[in-house]
Amino acid sequence: MDLREAAFGDRPEAGVWSASGGGARERWLAAVVLGGQGHYAAAAAVLQGLIAGGGLFGSLAASTLASHRRQLGGHAAARVLDGRALAMVPDEPGRIDPDPDPDPDDVDVAGARADAMLGLAADAIGGGRLDEARRLHARVEPRGWRSRVRHRWLAAEIALAAGHAEQAVHPAEEAAATARDVGATRHILKSDLVLGVALVVRGTPESVGRGVDLLRCDLNHTDRRGLFSLVWPTALVLTNAQADRTIAGTGNMKERAENALSCVLRRADPSGRRLADRSPWIPTALLRSGEPPNADAETNFLTD
């Protein structure tokens, strides 16, 4: 099993359960894959052990667990974890260039620092602190492809949260192009979700049509690969597009969103389920009634 391919390549659906007992690098990569598949409880068990160990992989693990908490609507809990991640980034050894041979996937000191800073920016978006999000975002200088993709996601999400969907389209397109250049399937699909949301929210007939087509394609791929953490928000955006604009052919989207979200919540640990139930951004009411969700999910579930 090539864990790099599963975490950052073209096999995000791979089974990685046996790798969760390996070394720190292997355990972290396995937890990244498990989180993408919506196995939040299994990922949390691995990540919490790594956080306790500190160091580079403790920092990366804290950022990863923070991302999973955000995906369940727990931005305040994620902020605590991202703060820990930043504090645990190993000190620079005093060289002019601390990473003369940087890791291709940002699994290094610079990547850990970028993960923590971008995580804190995402937490600020979820908390409605856009000025703080902009400041943190501006302080990050991405080096590898993964931090570049996440940096562009955050640029798009800040624009969406500020009500400027037209400004979100370009950075989302840049993120998608970067992810495609390296063949990072999960990041491609997440980038297409961000781009699809930006296009739909922009609201012109042309952008809505393009966005819906992109999201339908995205949903087919995330569903086939079992990436439930991306399935439910994609289906939810299509549900809202249908409700707002009577888009044809999306009649089963609400049911697909319900099924995927239900699966994600069943796979979450108790803390994650509590965060989701209390969050205004996770439409858990969708699972309890036939009413559409009240949260403005299009601008808040994206933070990663």
Secondary structure, 3 states (H helix, E strand, C coil): CCHHHHHHCCCCCCCCHHHHHCCHHHHHHHHHHHHHCCCHHHHHHHHHHHHHHCHHHHHHHHHHHHHHHHHCCCHHHHHHHHHHHHHHCCCCCCCCCCCCCCCCCCCCHHHHHHHHHHHHHHHHHHCCCHHHHHHHHHHCCCCCHHHHHHHHHHHHHHHHHCCCHHHHHHHHHHHHHHHHHHCCHHHHHHHHHHHHHHHHHHCCHHHHHHHHHHHHHHHHHHHHHCCHHHHHHHHHHHHHHHHHHCCCCCCCHHHHHHHHHHHHHHHCCHHHHHHHHHCCCCCHHHHCCCCCCCCCHHHCCCCC
